[in-house]
Amino acid sequence: MVNEWPDGYQATVTVTPGHPLNGWHVAFTLPAGHRITQMWDASSHQTGSRVTATAADYNATVAQDSTVAFGFIAARRTDDTHATDFALNGDSCAVA
């Protein structure tokens, strides 16, 4: 969470892969009633509460143990801002 207001919030997701990536997508689930309104450093696709962020051309390659980040703004209906069920390229990943 970077910032929030009554009907929305801004967040950043940082990924630290344990192996090199040549292209990536991060999927996660937002609370019910939340929707992405803007995303940067990735493109977004949302179906219901499930969001997929796909690498931009300029950040698709990521070295092992380095980081890549993307951010988004979401509109919300509830105070809950915790995304869950993160996956990197289809594999579940830990959230720190």
DSSP file (Angstrom, degrees, kcal/mol; ACC not computed):
  #  RESIDUE AA STRUCTURE BP1 BP2  ACC     N-H-->O    O-->H-N    N-H-->O    O-->H-N    TCO  KAPPA ALPHA  PHI   PSI    X-CA   Y-CA   Z-CA
    1    1 A M              0   0    0      0, 0.0    10,-0.3     0, 0.0     3,-0.1   0.000 360.0 360.0 360.0 125.9    0.0    0.0    0.0
    2    2 A V        -     0   0    0      8,-3.1     2,-0.3     1,-0.5     9,-0.2   0.774 360.0 -16.1-102.1 -41.2    1.4    3.3   -1.0
    3    3 A N  E     -A   10   0A   0      7,-1.6     7,-3.0     2,-0.0    -1,-0.5  -0.979  59.9-164.7-160.2 156.5   -1.6    5.6   -0.5
    4    4 A E  E     -A    9   0A   0     -2,-0.3     5,-0.3     5,-0.3     7,-0.0  -0.990   6.2-177.9-148.9 158.4   -5.3    5.3    0.1
    5    5 A W  E >   -A    8   0A   0      3,-2.9     3,-1.6    -2,-0.3    -2,-0.0  -0.867  52.3 -79.1-144.8 173.2   -8.5    7.4    0.0
    6    6 A P  T 3  S+     0   0    0      0, 0.0     3,-0.0     0, 0.0     0, 0.0   0.809 126.4  23.9 -53.5 -37.8  -12.1    6.6    0.8
    7    7 A D  T 3  S+     0   0    0     68,-0.0    69,-1.9    70,-0.0     2,-0.3   0.156 127.7  11.8-117.5  21.6  -12.9    5.0   -2.6
    8    8 A G  E <   -AB   5  75A   0     -3,-1.6    -3,-2.9    67,-0.3     2,-0.3  -0.990  53.6-152.7-174.2 179.5   -9.5    3.8   -3.8
    9    9 A Y  E     -AB   4  74A   0     65,-1.9    65,-2.5    -2,-0.3     2,-0.4  -0.984  16.6-127.4-162.0 162.3   -5.9    3.2   -3.2
   10   10 A Q  E     +AB   3  73A   0     -7,-3.0    -8,-3.1    -2,-0.3    -7,-1.6  -0.960  31.1 177.1-116.9 136.5   -2.4    2.9   -4.8
   11   11 A A  E     - B   0  72A   0     61,-2.5    61,-2.4    -2,-0.4     2,-0.4  -0.949  19.7-148.1-138.0 157.3   -0.2   -0.1   -4.4
   12   12 A T  E     - B   0  71A   0     -2,-0.3     2,-0.5    59,-0.2    59,-0.2  -0.988   7.4-158.1-124.6 137.6    3.1   -1.4   -5.5
   13   13 A V  E     - B   0  70A   0     57,-3.0    57,-2.1    -2,-0.4     2,-0.5  -0.974   8.7-166.1-115.0 125.9    4.0   -5.1   -6.1
   14   14 A T  E     - B   0  69A   0     -2,-0.5     2,-0.4    55,-0.2    55,-0.2  -0.948   3.2-160.1-114.7 130.9    7.7   -6.0   -6.0
   15   15 A V  E     - B   0  68A   0     53,-3.4    53,-1.9    -2,-0.5    -2,-0.0  -0.925  10.6-174.1-113.9 132.5    8.8   -9.4   -7.3
   16   16 A T        -     0   0    0     -2,-0.4    51,-0.2    51,-0.2     2,-0.1  -0.871  20.1-155.3-122.9  94.7   12.1  -11.1   -6.4
   17   17 A P        -     0   0    0      0, 0.0    48,-3.1     0, 0.0    49,-0.2  -0.402  17.4-143.8 -75.8 147.2   12.5  -14.2   -8.5
   18   18 A G  S    S+     0   0    0     46,-0.2    46,-0.1    47,-0.1    45,-0.0   0.403  89.0  31.6 -85.7   1.2   14.6  -17.1   -7.4
   19   19 A H  S    S-     0   0    0     44,-0.1    46,-0.2    43,-0.0    43,-0.0  -0.969 102.6 -79.3-150.3 159.1   15.6  -17.8  -11.0
   20   20 A P        -     0   0    0      0, 0.0     2,-0.4     0, 0.0    43,-0.2  -0.284  43.8-149.4 -61.9 145.9   16.1  -15.6  -14.1
   21   21 A L  E     -D   62   0B   0     41,-3.0    41,-2.3    -4,-0.1     2,-0.3  -0.959  20.1-174.7-119.1 136.5   12.9  -14.5  -15.9
   22   22 A N  E    S-D   61   0B   0      1,-0.5    39,-0.3    -2,-0.4    38,-0.1  -0.705  82.7  -8.1-123.2  77.2   12.6  -13.8  -19.6
   23   23 A G  S    S-     0   0    0     37,-3.2    -1,-0.5    -2,-0.3     2,-0.3   0.082  77.9-167.8 103.5 138.9    9.0  -12.6  -19.5
   24   24 A W        -     0   0    0     -3,-0.1    31,-2.4    -2,-0.1     2,-0.3  -0.993  16.9-166.1-154.5 157.2    6.7  -12.7  -16.5
   25   25 A H  E     -E   54   0C   0     -2,-0.3    64,-3.1    29,-0.2     2,-0.5  -0.976  10.8-154.9-144.9 140.7    3.1  -12.3  -15.4
   26   26 A V  E     -EF  53  88C   0     27,-2.6    27,-3.1    -2,-0.3     2,-0.4  -0.967   9.9-165.9-117.1 124.3    1.9  -11.9  -11.8
   27   27 A A  E     +EF  52  87C   0     60,-2.5    60,-2.2    -2,-0.5     2,-0.3  -0.868  16.2 159.2-108.9 145.3   -1.7  -13.0  -11.0
   28   28 A F  E     -E   51   0C   0     23,-2.3    23,-3.2    -2,-0.4     2,-0.5  -0.979  35.0-117.0-157.8 163.7   -3.4  -12.0   -7.8
   29   29 A T  E     -EF  50  84C   0     55,-3.1    55,-2.5    -2,-0.3    21,-0.2  -0.927  21.9-156.2-113.0 126.2   -6.9  -11.7   -6.3
   30   30 A L        -     0   0    0     19,-3.0    53,-0.1    -2,-0.5     3,-0.1  -0.567  37.7 -85.5 -89.4 159.5   -8.3   -8.4   -5.1
   31   31 A P    >   -     0   0    0      0, 0.0     3,-1.8     0, 0.0    -1,-0.1  -0.295  63.8 -79.2 -59.2 152.4  -11.1   -8.1   -2.5
   32   32 A A  T 3  S+     0   0    0      1,-0.3    45,-0.3    -3,-0.1    46,-0.2  -0.240 118.6  24.2 -54.3 137.1  -14.6   -8.4   -4.0
   33   33 A G  T 3  S+     0   0    0      1,-0.3     2,-0.3    -3,-0.1    -1,-0.3   0.430  93.6 119.3  86.5  -0.4  -15.8   -5.2   -5.6
   34   34 A H    <   -     0   0    0     -3,-1.8     2,-0.3    42,-0.2    -1,-0.3  -0.741  38.7-177.1 -96.3 146.7  -12.3   -3.8   -6.3
   35   35 A R  E     -C   75   0A   0     40,-2.0    40,-2.7    -2,-0.3     2,-0.3  -0.998  29.5-114.5-145.3 143.0  -11.1   -3.0   -9.8
   36   36 A I  E     +C   74   0A   0     -2,-0.3    38,-0.3    38,-0.2     3,-0.1  -0.556  30.0 174.1 -71.4 130.7   -7.9   -1.8  -11.3
   37   37 A T  E     +     0   0A   0     36,-3.0     2,-0.3     1,-0.4    37,-0.2   0.604  68.9   9.3-110.1 -20.7   -8.3    1.6  -12.9
   38   38 A Q  E     -C   73   0A   0     35,-1.5    35,-2.6     2,-0.0    -1,-0.4  -0.967  60.3-177.1-158.2 142.7   -4.6    2.2  -13.8
   39   39 A M  E     -C   72   0A   0     -2,-0.3     2,-0.3    33,-0.2    33,-0.2  -0.996   6.0-165.1-141.2 144.8   -1.4    0.2  -13.9
   40   40 A W  E    S+C   71   0A   0     31,-2.3    31,-1.6    -2,-0.3     3,-0.1  -0.949  70.1  23.2-131.1 154.4    2.2    1.1  -14.7
   41   41 A D  S    S+     0   0    0     -2,-0.3    15,-0.6    29,-0.2     2,-0.3   0.594 125.3  41.4  66.0  14.7    5.3   -0.9  -15.5
   42   42 A A  E    S-G   55   0C   0     13,-0.2     2,-0.3    29,-0.1    13,-0.2  -0.929  84.2-114.5-169.4 161.4    2.9   -3.8  -16.6
   43   43 A S  E     -G   54   0C   0     11,-2.5    11,-2.7    -2,-0.3     2,-0.4  -0.810  34.1-142.2-101.8 152.2   -0.3   -4.2  -18.5
   44   44 A S  E     -G   53   0C   0     -2,-0.3     2,-0.4     9,-0.2     9,-0.2  -0.866  20.4-177.6-121.1 150.3   -3.3   -5.5  -16.6
   45   45 A H  E     -G   52   0C   0      7,-1.7     7,-2.7    -2,-0.4     2,-0.4  -0.987  13.0-168.6-137.7 132.0   -6.2   -7.8  -17.3
   46   46 A Q  E     +G   51   0C   0     -2,-0.4     2,-0.5     5,-0.2     5,-0.2  -0.987  13.9 178.8-129.7 130.6   -9.0   -8.3  -14.7
   47   47 A T  E >  S-G   50   0C   0      3,-2.5     3,-1.9    -2,-0.4     2,-0.3  -0.963  72.9 -46.6-125.8 111.3  -11.8  -10.9  -14.7
   48   48 A G  T 3  S-     0   0    0     -2,-0.5   -18,-0.0     1,-0.3     0, 0.0  -0.508 123.4 -24.0  62.7-127.3  -13.9  -10.5  -11.6
   49   49 A S  T 3  S+     0   0    0     -2,-0.3   -19,-3.0    -3,-0.1     2,-0.4   0.536 117.0 100.0 -91.6  -8.3  -11.5  -10.2   -8.7
   50   50 A R  E <   -EG  29  47C   0     -3,-1.9    -3,-2.5   -21,-0.2     2,-0.4  -0.686  52.8-171.4 -87.6 127.6   -8.6  -11.9  -10.4
   51   51 A V  E     -EG  28  46C   0    -23,-3.2   -23,-2.3    -2,-0.4     2,-0.5  -0.916  10.5-163.0-117.5 140.8   -6.0   -9.6  -11.9
   52   52 A T  E     -EG  27  45C   0     -7,-2.7    -7,-1.7    -2,-0.4     2,-0.5  -0.991   4.0-163.6-123.2 124.4   -3.0  -10.5  -14.2
   53   53 A A  E     -EG  26  44C   0    -27,-3.1   -27,-2.6    -2,-0.5     2,-0.4  -0.922  10.4-161.1-104.0 127.0   -0.2   -8.1  -14.6
   54   54 A T  E     -EG  25  43C   0    -11,-2.7   -11,-2.5    -2,-0.5   -29,-0.2  -0.906  25.6 -99.3-115.0 137.9    2.1   -8.8  -17.6
   55   55 A A  E     - G   0  42C   0    -31,-2.4   -13,-0.2    -2,-0.4     2,-0.2  -0.063  30.8-125.1 -51.7 146.3    5.6   -7.5  -18.1
   56   56 A A    >   -     0   0    0    -15,-0.6     3,-1.1     1,-0.1     4,-0.4  -0.490  31.9-104.6 -80.3 163.7    6.2   -4.5  -20.2
   57   57 A D  G >  S+     0   0    0      1,-0.2     3,-0.7     2,-0.2     4,-0.2   0.873 119.9  52.9 -58.1 -37.0    8.8   -4.9  -23.0
   58   58 A Y  G 3  S+     0   0    0      1,-0.2    -1,-0.2     2,-0.1     3,-0.0   0.581 117.7  33.2 -80.6 -10.2   11.4   -2.9  -21.0
   59   59 A N  G <  S+     0   0    0     -3,-1.1    -1,-0.2     1,-0.1    -2,-0.2   0.126  82.7 106.1-130.2  22.8   11.2   -5.0  -17.8
   60   60 A A    <   +     0   0    0     -3,-0.7   -37,-3.2    -4,-0.4     2,-0.5   0.795  69.4  69.1 -74.2 -28.0   10.4   -8.5  -19.1
   61   61 A T  E     +D   22   0B   0    -39,-0.3     2,-0.4    -4,-0.2   -39,-0.2  -0.827  63.7 175.4 -96.9 125.2   13.9   -9.8  -18.3
   62   62 A V  E     -D   21   0B   0    -41,-2.3   -41,-3.0    -2,-0.5     3,-0.1  -0.994  24.5-131.2-133.4 126.5   14.8  -10.1  -14.6
   63   63 A A    >   -     0   0    0     -2,-0.4     3,-1.9   -43,-0.2   -44,-0.1  -0.389  42.6 -82.9 -73.1 153.1   18.0  -11.5  -13.2
   64   64 A Q  T 3  S+     0   0    0      1,-0.3   -46,-0.2   -46,-0.1    -1,-0.1  -0.304 113.5   5.5 -54.7 134.7   17.8  -14.1  -10.4
   65   65 A D  T 3  S+     0   0    0    -48,-3.1    -1,-0.3     1,-0.2     2,-0.1   0.509 105.9 109.1  64.9   7.9   17.4  -12.5   -7.0
   66   66 A S    <   -     0   0    0     -3,-1.9     2,-0.3   -49,-0.2    -1,-0.2  -0.351  66.1-114.9 -93.0-171.9   17.0   -9.0   -8.4
   67   67 A T        -     0   0    0    -51,-0.2     2,-0.3    -2,-0.1   -51,-0.2  -0.904  23.2-172.5-129.1 155.6   13.7   -7.2   -8.3
   68   68 A V  E     -B   15   0A   0    -53,-1.9   -53,-3.4    -2,-0.3     2,-0.3  -0.983  16.3-168.7-138.0 143.9   11.0   -5.9  -10.7
   69   69 A A  E     -B   14   0A   0     -2,-0.3     2,-0.3   -55,-0.2   -55,-0.2  -0.950  11.5-177.1-135.3 153.4    8.1   -3.8   -9.5
   70   70 A F  E     -B   13   0A   0    -57,-2.1   -57,-3.0    -2,-0.3     2,-0.3  -0.966  13.1-151.1-141.5 158.9    4.8   -2.5  -10.9
   71   71 A G  E     -BC  12  40A   0    -31,-1.6   -31,-2.3    -2,-0.3     2,-0.3  -0.863  10.8-176.2-129.9 163.5    2.1   -0.3   -9.4
   72   72 A F  E     -BC  11  39A   0    -61,-2.4   -61,-2.5    -2,-0.3     2,-0.4  -0.990  22.1-135.8-153.8 161.3   -1.6    0.2   -9.7
   73   73 A I  E     -BC  10  38A   0    -35,-2.6   -36,-3.0    -2,-0.3   -35,-1.5  -0.973  27.6-168.8-115.5 135.8   -4.5    2.3   -8.6
   74   74 A A  E     -BC   9  36A   0    -65,-2.5   -65,-1.9    -2,-0.4     2,-0.3  -0.965  18.2-138.2-127.5 142.9   -7.7    0.5   -7.7
   75   75 A A  E     -BC   8  35A   0    -40,-2.7   -40,-2.0    -2,-0.4     2,-0.3  -0.726  32.0-166.8 -89.0 149.0  -11.2    1.6   -7.0
   76   76 A R        -     0   0    0    -69,-1.9   -42,-0.2    -2,-0.3   -43,-0.1  -0.952  36.1-165.1-141.6 158.6  -12.9   -0.1   -4.0
   77   77 A R  S    S+     0   0    0     -2,-0.3     2,-0.3   -45,-0.3    -1,-0.1   0.526  83.0  43.9-111.6 -16.8  -16.2   -0.6   -2.3
   78   78 A T  S    S-     0   0    0      2,-0.2    -1,-0.0   -46,-0.2     0, 0.0  -0.795  82.8-116.0-125.5 167.6  -14.8   -1.9    1.0
   79   79 A D  S    S+     0   0    0     -2,-0.3     2,-0.2    -3,-0.1    -1,-0.0   0.674  82.4 106.7 -76.9 -17.2  -11.9   -0.9    3.3
   80   80 A D        +     0   0    0      1,-0.1    -2,-0.2     2,-0.0    -3,-0.1  -0.448  37.0 169.1 -65.8 128.6  -10.0   -4.2    2.7
   81   81 A T        +     0   0    0     -2,-0.2     2,-0.7   -51,-0.1    -1,-0.1   0.180  33.1 120.9-124.0  15.3   -7.0   -3.6    0.5
   82   82 A H        -     0   0    0    -52,-0.0     2,-0.2   -81,-0.0    -2,-0.0  -0.734  47.5-155.0 -91.5 114.2   -5.2   -6.9    0.9
   83   83 A A        -     0   0    0     -2,-0.7     2,-0.2   -53,-0.1   -53,-0.2  -0.529  18.7-172.3 -77.5 153.1   -4.6   -8.8   -2.3
   84   84 A T  E     +F   29   0C   0    -55,-2.5   -55,-3.1    -2,-0.2    -1,-0.0  -0.797  48.1  45.8-136.1 176.1   -4.2  -12.6   -2.0
   85   85 A D  E     -     0   0C   0     -2,-0.2     2,-0.2   -57,-0.2    -1,-0.2   0.902  67.3-169.8  56.1  53.9   -3.3  -15.7   -4.0
   86   86 A F  E     -     0   0C   0      7,-0.3     7,-1.8   -58,-0.1     2,-0.3  -0.508   7.8-179.6 -77.3 141.9   -0.2  -14.4   -5.7
   87   87 A A  E     -FH  27  92C   0    -60,-2.2   -60,-2.5     5,-0.3     2,-0.6  -0.995  18.6-151.6-142.2 137.9    1.3  -16.4   -8.5
   88   88 A L  E >  S-FH  26  91C   0      3,-2.8     3,-2.1    -2,-0.3   -62,-0.2  -0.953  85.9 -20.0-109.7 117.8    4.4  -15.7  -10.7
   89   89 A N  T 3  S-     0   0    0    -64,-3.1    -1,-0.2    -2,-0.6   -63,-0.1   0.845 131.0 -50.0  51.1  37.5    4.2  -17.3  -14.2
   90   90 A G  T 3  S+     0   0    0    -65,-0.3     2,-0.5     1,-0.2    -1,-0.3   0.299 116.2 111.8  90.0  -9.0    1.5  -19.7  -12.8
   91   91 A D  E <  S-H   88   0C   0     -3,-2.1    -3,-2.8     1,-0.0    -1,-0.2  -0.845  72.5-114.0-101.0 131.9    3.5  -20.8   -9.7
   92   92 A S  E     -H   87   0C   0     -2,-0.5     2,-0.3    -5,-0.3    -5,-0.3  -0.253  37.8-163.5 -57.1 146.9    2.3  -19.7   -6.2
   93   93 A C        -     0   0    0     -7,-1.8    -7,-0.3     0, 0.0     2,-0.1  -0.964  19.3-104.8-138.1 156.7    4.6  -17.4   -4.5
   94   94 A A        -     0   0    0     -2,-0.3     2,-0.5     2,-0.0    -7,-0.0  -0.407  26.6-140.5 -76.6 151.4    5.2  -16.1   -0.9
   95   95 A V              0   0    0     -2,-0.1    -1,-0.0     1,-0.1   -11,-0.0  -0.965 360.0 360.0-115.3 127.4    4.1  -12.7    0.1
   96   96 A A              0   0    0     -2,-0.5    -1,-0.1     0, 0.0    -2,-0.0   0.396 360.0 360.0-108.3 360.0    6.4  -10.7    2.4
